Amino acid sequence: MLAELEAVLDAAPEAGKRADYAAAIIEGNCLSKATAATRRLSNQRLGELYGLDRDLPLFRVLRRLWSLDPDSRPLLALLAAIARDPLLAATCTAVIPLPPGAELQREPMKAALRASVEDRLNESILEKVCRNAASSWTQSGHLEGRTFKKRRLVRAIPVAVAFALYLAYAAGYRGADLFSSGWLQLLDCDPGQARQLALEAKRIGLIDLRMAGDVVELNVARLDPAATRV
């Protein structure tokens, strides 16, 4: 829902609460939906994926980073959605390890979902989730193609790396492990690339970072000035 997210963030005030985003979608029809029912559904789904509420730290950080580099938006949206959507997160193991040019196979993605949900979803729902997940990975740039989707590498940039480090830190990663976490792997970053991009994120004032060999001290407070700590 990348296009929808972009439209909503353009329409609602940056300091808005959940009700402001709902009003932009339902009453203002910023997504140009044909019926009230589809507007309400879009509001519900976008709220589930991204929060759309300044009271939520993850959304505050997403909102702060969103306007800094438009090229980072597909990756920012993916990171936020994976943090909040366990079904999308479950498909990571079917996509990220694929080498560039390899075709995405439906069965490994379904197997990853089954391992996450067990027997709670029937076959038709699993198929729908696979289609939606493949679309999300295509919008983020990790896949390309329509009928047959193939893996491609994304280009990590400092704004997206800052968000990935924020999520890794919130998940409990510390020290050098921050740069090898799954959050950085989502950006197709090896630890060396992650370190260099983290230094660039520091240079532009997004994070505080000190590194000396394997000793790494990260402070992400700059990403969320509204919070005293992560």
C-alpha positions as CSV (number, residue, x, y, z in Angstrom):
1,M,0.0,0.0,0.0
2,L,2.9,2.3,-0.7
3,A,1.0,4.7,-2.9
4,E,-1.8,4.9,-0.4
5,L,0.6,5.6,2.4
6,E,2.3,8.4,0.5
7,A,-1.1,10.0,-0.2
8,V,-2.2,9.8,3.4
9,L,1.1,11.3,4.7
10,D,0.7,14.1,2.2
11,A,-2.8,14.8,3.3
12,A,-2.6,14.6,7.1
13,P,-0.7,17.0,9.4
14,E,2.7,15.7,10.5
15,A,1.7,16.1,14.2
16,G,-1.7,14.5,13.6
17,K,-3.3,11.9,15.8
18,R,-5.0,8.8,14.6
19,A,-8.3,10.6,14.2
20,D,-6.6,13.1,11.8
21,Y,-5.4,10.4,9.5
22,A,-8.8,8.7,9.6
23,A,-10.5,12.0,8.7
24,A,-8.1,12.5,5.8
25,I,-8.9,9.0,4.4
26,I,-12.7,8.7,5.2
27,E,-14.0,12.3,5.1
28,G,-11.4,13.9,2.9
29,N,-11.1,10.9,0.6
30,C,-7.4,11.6,0.0
31,L,-7.1,8.1,-1.6
32,S,-9.9,8.8,-4.1
33,K,-11.9,5.7,-3.2
34,A,-15.3,5.3,-4.7
35,T,-17.3,4.4,-1.7
36,A,-17.4,5.0,2.1
37,A,-16.9,1.3,2.7
38,T,-13.7,1.2,0.7
39,R,-12.5,4.3,2.5
40,R,-13.1,2.8,5.9
41,L,-11.4,-0.4,4.8
42,S,-8.3,1.5,3.6
43,N,-8.2,3.4,6.9
44,Q,-8.4,0.2,8.8
45,R,-5.7,-1.6,6.8
46,L,-3.3,1.4,6.7
47,G,-3.7,1.8,10.5
48,E,-2.9,-1.9,11.0
49,L,0.2,-1.7,8.8
50,Y,1.7,1.6,9.9
51,G,-0.1,2.8,13.0
52,L,-0.9,6.3,11.7
53,D,-0.7,7.8,15.2
54,R,1.9,10.1,16.7
55,D,1.4,8.4,20.0
56,L,3.2,5.3,18.5
57,P,7.1,5.6,18.6
58,L,7.5,3.6,15.4
59,F,5.2,5.8,13.5
60,R,6.8,9.0,14.9
61,V,10.1,7.8,13.5
62,L,8.7,6.8,10.2
63,R,7.0,10.2,9.9
64,R,10.2,12.0,10.8
65,L,12.2,10.2,8.1
66,W,9.6,10.1,5.4
67,S,10.3,13.6,4.0
68,L,14.1,13.4,4.1
69,D,14.7,11.3,1.0
70,P,11.9,10.2,-1.3
71,D,14.1,7.4,-2.6
72,S,14.0,5.8,0.9
73,R,10.2,5.6,1.1
74,P,9.7,2.1,-0.3
75,L,12.2,0.7,2.1
76,L,10.9,2.8,5.1
77,A,7.4,1.5,4.4
78,L,8.6,-2.1,4.1
79,L,10.5,-1.9,7.4
80,A,7.5,-0.4,9.2
81,A,5.1,-2.9,7.8
82,I,7.3,-5.9,8.7
83,A,7.6,-4.6,12.2
84,R,3.8,-4.6,12.6
85,D,2.6,-7.4,10.3
86,P,3.6,-10.9,11.3
87,L,2.4,-12.4,8.1
88,L,4.6,-10.2,6.0
89,A,7.5,-10.7,8.4
90,A,7.1,-14.5,8.0
91,T,7.7,-14.2,4.2
92,C,11.2,-12.7,4.7
93,T,12.9,-16.1,4.7
94,A,11.4,-16.8,1.3
95,V,12.6,-13.6,-0.3
96,I,15.8,-12.2,1.3
97,P,18.1,-15.2,0.9
98,L,17.3,-15.4,-2.9
99,P,20.3,-14.6,-5.1
100,P,19.8,-11.8,-7.6
101,G,17.9,-13.0,-10.6
102,A,16.4,-16.0,-8.9
103,E,12.7,-16.5,-9.4
104,L,10.4,-16.4,-6.4
105,Q,8.7,-19.7,-5.9
106,R,5.2,-19.8,-4.3
107,E,5.7,-23.0,-2.3
108,P,8.6,-21.7,-0.2
109,M,6.6,-18.6,0.7
110,K,3.6,-20.7,1.6
111,A,5.8,-23.0,3.7
112,A,7.2,-20.0,5.6
113,L,3.7,-18.8,6.3
114,R,2.5,-22.2,7.4
115,A,5.4,-22.4,9.8
116,S,4.2,-19.1,11.3
117,V,0.4,-19.6,11.4
118,E,0.3,-23.5,11.4
119,D,-3.3,-24.5,10.5
120,R,-5.0,-21.2,11.2
121,L,-5.3,-20.2,7.6
122,N,-6.8,-22.3,4.8
123,E,-5.2,-22.8,1.4
124,S,-7.1,-20.0,-0.3
125,I,-6.2,-17.5,2.3
126,L,-2.6,-18.6,2.1
127,E,-2.6,-18.0,-1.6
128,K,-4.1,-14.5,-1.1
129,V,-1.5,-13.7,1.5
130,C,1.3,-14.9,-0.9
131,R,0.0,-12.6,-3.6
132,N,-0.2,-9.6,-1.3
133,A,3.2,-10.3,0.1
134,A,4.8,-10.6,-3.3
135,S,3.2,-7.3,-4.3
136,S,4.7,-5.7,-1.2
137,W,8.1,-7.0,-1.9
138,T,7.8,-5.8,-5.5
139,Q,6.8,-2.3,-4.3
140,S,9.8,-2.2,-2.0
141,G,12.1,-3.1,-4.9
142,H,13.2,-6.6,-3.7
143,L,11.3,-8.3,-6.6
144,E,10.6,-7.4,-10.1
145,G,8.3,-8.7,-12.8
146,R,4.6,-9.3,-13.1
147,T,3.8,-12.9,-13.7
148,F,7.2,-14.3,-12.8
149,K,8.9,-12.3,-10.0
150,K,12.6,-12.4,-9.7
151,R,14.9,-11.2,-6.9
152,R,16.8,-8.0,-7.3
153,L,19.0,-6.2,-4.8
154,V,17.8,-2.9,-3.3
155,R,20.1,0.1,-2.8
156,A,20.3,0.9,0.9
157,I,20.6,4.6,1.7
158,P,21.4,6.3,5.1
159,V,17.8,7.3,5.9
160,A,16.6,3.7,5.6
161,V,19.7,2.4,7.5
162,A,18.9,4.7,10.3
163,F,15.4,3.3,10.5
164,A,16.7,-0.3,10.4
165,L,19.1,0.5,13.2
166,Y,16.3,2.0,15.2
167,L,14.2,-1.2,14.8
168,A,17.2,-3.4,15.6
169,Y,18.0,-1.4,18.7
170,A,14.4,-1.6,19.8
171,A,14.5,-5.4,19.3
172,G,17.4,-5.7,21.7
173,Y,20.5,-5.7,19.3
174,R,23.6,-4.0,20.7
175,G,27.2,-3.5,19.7
176,A,28.4,-4.9,16.4
177,D,25.4,-7.2,16.2
178,L,23.4,-4.2,15.1
179,F,25.0,-4.3,11.7
180,S,24.3,-8.0,11.1
181,S,20.7,-8.0,12.3
182,G,17.8,-9.1,10.1
183,W,16.7,-5.5,9.9
184,L,19.9,-4.5,8.0
185,Q,19.7,-7.7,5.9
186,L,16.3,-6.5,4.7
187,L,18.2,-3.6,3.0
188,D,20.6,-6.1,1.3
189,C,23.4,-4.6,3.5
190,D,26.4,-6.7,4.6
191,P,27.9,-5.5,8.0
192,G,30.6,-3.5,6.3
193,Q,28.2,-1.6,4.1
194,A,25.9,-1.1,7.1
195,R,28.7,0.5,9.1
196,Q,29.6,2.9,6.3
197,L,25.9,3.9,5.8
198,A,25.5,4.3,9.6
199,L,28.4,6.7,9.7
200,E,26.7,8.7,6.9
201,A,23.4,8.7,8.9
202,K,25.4,10.0,11.8
203,R,27.0,12.7,9.6
204,I,23.5,14.0,8.6
205,G,22.4,14.1,12.2
206,L,20.0,11.1,12.3
207,I,21.8,9.1,14.9
208,D,24.7,9.3,17.4
209,L,27.3,6.6,16.8
210,R,30.7,5.8,18.2
211,M,32.8,2.9,16.8
212,A,36.1,1.5,17.8
213,G,36.8,-1.9,16.4
214,D,34.0,-4.2,17.6
215,V,32.9,-1.7,20.3
216,V,29.8,0.1,18.9
217,E,27.8,2.6,20.9
218,L,24.5,3.7,19.2
219,N,22.0,6.3,20.4
220,V,18.8,6.6,18.4
221,A,17.2,9.4,20.5
222,R,17.6,11.9,17.6
223,L,15.2,9.8,15.5
224,D,12.4,10.3,18.1
225,P,12.8,13.6,20.0
226,A,9.3,13.0,21.5
227,A,10.6,10.1,23.6
228,T,13.3,10.2,26.3
229,R,14.4,6.7,25.5
230,V,13.7,3.9,23.1
